[in-house]
């Protein structure tokens, strides 16, 4: 699965998908208009030792499927941030409106297939740069 997704992502990748932590490549996007969609597929590449900043999306949920173990943090129903390890090829559901973060603890790049569903618009992301997560465990 990940070999096929990686090949698709490499064909679609351009400089606009590069991030300090790796790359975020949109595979497909569909909805009512060019500036709003209901479903979006992405392929994330996390550099070794890197991850996304703590963030939340008000309009959509996410589903992550990693190709290798990665760390993630997710806000629970009481507003507390909990740290977890995502298992390869097992889905992680990120409910709409919950703070979350991904991190690659490994020595090689990690790949994550991401599906976003809901009202997806540019500018929906709310970041929390001052709330860093210390992952208290090692790989």
C-alpha positions as CSV (number, residue, x, y, z in Angstrom):
1,X,0.0,0.0,0.0
2,X,2.7,2.5,1.0
3,X,4.8,1.9,-2.0
4,X,1.9,2.8,-4.3
5,X,1.0,5.8,-2.3
6,X,4.6,7.0,-2.2
7,X,4.9,6.7,-6.0
8,X,1.7,8.7,-6.4
9,X,3.0,11.3,-4.0
10,X,6.3,11.6,-5.8
11,X,4.5,12.3,-9.0
12,X,2.4,15.0,-7.4
13,X,5.0,16.6,-5.2
14,X,6.3,20.1,-5.9
15,X,8.1,22.7,-3.8
16,X,4.8,23.9,-2.3
17,X,4.4,20.7,-0.2
18,X,7.8,21.0,1.5
19,X,7.7,21.7,5.3
20,X,10.4,22.0,7.9
21,X,9.4,18.6,9.3
22,X,9.1,16.9,5.9
23,X,6.3,17.1,3.3
24,X,2.5,17.2,3.1
25,X,1.4,16.1,-0.4
26,X,-2.3,16.3,-1.4
27,X,-3.2,13.1,-3.3
28,X,-6.9,13.9,-4.0
29,X,-9.4,16.6,-2.9
30,X,-13.1,16.7,-3.7
31,X,-15.9,19.0,-2.7
32,X,-18.3,21.7,-3.8
33,X,-15.8,24.4,-4.8
34,X,-12.1,24.9,-5.3
35,X,-11.7,26.6,-1.9
36,X,-13.7,24.1,0.1
37,X,-13.7,20.3,0.0
38,X,-15.3,17.5,2.0
39,X,-12.7,14.8,1.6
40,X,-9.0,15.1,1.1
41,X,-6.3,12.5,1.0
42,X,-2.7,13.3,1.9
43,X,0.6,11.6,2.1
44,X,2.8,12.9,4.9
45,X,6.6,12.4,5.0
46,X,8.1,13.0,8.4
47,X,11.8,13.5,8.6
48,X,13.7,11.6,11.3
49,X,13.3,13.2,14.7
50,X,10.7,15.7,13.3
51,X,7.0,16.2,13.6
52,X,4.1,18.6,13.2
53,X,3.4,21.3,15.7
54,X,0.5,20.9,18.1
55,X,-2.6,21.9,16.2
56,X,-6.4,21.4,15.8
57,X,-8.9,21.7,13.0
58,X,-12.4,23.1,13.7
59,X,-14.1,21.9,10.5
60,X,-12.8,18.4,9.9
61,X,-11.6,15.1,11.4
62,X,-8.5,13.1,10.3
63,X,-7.6,9.5,10.0
64,X,-3.9,8.5,10.0
65,X,-2.4,5.3,8.9
66,X,1.4,5.1,9.5
67,X,3.8,2.7,7.7
68,X,6.0,2.4,10.8
69,X,5.6,3.2,14.5
70,X,5.2,7.0,15.2
71,X,4.4,9.0,18.3
72,X,1.3,11.1,18.5
73,X,-0.4,13.2,21.1
74,X,-4.1,13.7,21.2
75,X,-6.4,15.8,23.4
76,X,-8.9,13.6,25.3
77,X,-12.5,14.5,26.1
78,X,-11.4,16.2,29.3
79,X,-9.0,18.5,27.5
80,X,-5.8,16.7,28.6
81,X,-3.1,15.8,26.1
82,X,-2.2,12.1,26.0
83,X,0.8,10.6,24.3
84,X,0.6,7.3,22.3
85,X,2.5,5.2,19.8
86,X,0.7,4.5,16.5
87,X,1.1,1.0,15.2
88,X,2.0,0.4,11.6
89,X,-1.0,-0.1,9.2
90,X,-3.6,0.6,12.0
91,X,-5.9,3.7,11.8
92,X,-5.7,6.5,14.3
93,X,-8.8,8.7,14.4
94,X,-8.4,12.4,15.2
95,X,-11.8,13.9,16.0
96,X,-12.7,17.3,14.8
97,X,-11.7,20.1,17.2
98,X,-9.1,18.0,19.2
99,X,-5.5,19.1,19.6
100,X,-3.1,16.7,18.0
101,X,0.6,16.3,17.0
102,X,2.7,13.7,15.1
103,X,6.3,12.9,15.7
104,X,8.8,10.5,14.0
105,X,11.1,9.1,16.6
106,X,13.0,6.9,14.2
107,X,16.3,7.3,12.3
108,X,14.5,7.1,8.9
109,X,11.7,8.9,7.2
110,X,8.2,7.9,8.3
111,X,5.2,7.9,6.0
112,X,1.6,8.6,7.0
113,X,-1.5,8.2,4.8
114,X,-4.0,10.8,6.0
115,X,-7.7,11.2,5.1
116,X,-9.5,14.4,6.2
117,X,-13.3,14.5,6.2
118,X,-15.7,17.3,7.0
119,X,-15.6,21.0,6.0
120,X,-12.1,21.5,4.8
121,X,-11.0,25.1,4.1
122,X,-7.7,26.8,3.9
123,X,-6.9,28.6,7.2
124,X,-8.8,26.1,9.3
125,X,-5.7,25.1,11.3
126,X,-5.2,26.5,14.8
127,X,-1.7,26.0,16.1
128,X,-0.4,26.0,19.6
129,X,3.4,26.7,19.3
130,X,3.8,27.4,23.0
131,X,2.3,24.1,24.1
132,X,5.0,21.6,23.2
133,X,4.6,18.0,24.0
134,X,7.3,16.0,25.7
135,X,6.9,12.4,24.6
136,X,7.9,10.5,27.8
137,X,8.9,7.3,26.2
138,X,11.5,6.0,23.7
139,X,11.2,3.9,20.7
